[in-house]
């Protein structure tokens, strides 16, 4: 591979430094799942996410990029409407 491309589990990805780090989904045990009916689009999960894995999706509500989510649970802990639940990976 060339210097500007990094291989990750069968993928070739250029410049992983622009979005909070590297892909981490291959070692995550729990992942956050957003209940869009409960989400009030406050944005606290976005502010607290250490990996910048959460962005505003449809209607301004939380949308998680699981490639970057490490499953720490901070978003679920900080959500005032309890719209984010941590579930075991693969369920």
Secondary structure, DSSP 8 states (H G I E B T S, - for coil): --TTEEEETTEEEE-GGGTTSS--TTT-SEEEEE-TTT-----HHHHH-TT--EEE-GGG-EEE-TTT-----HHHHH-TT--EEEEETT-
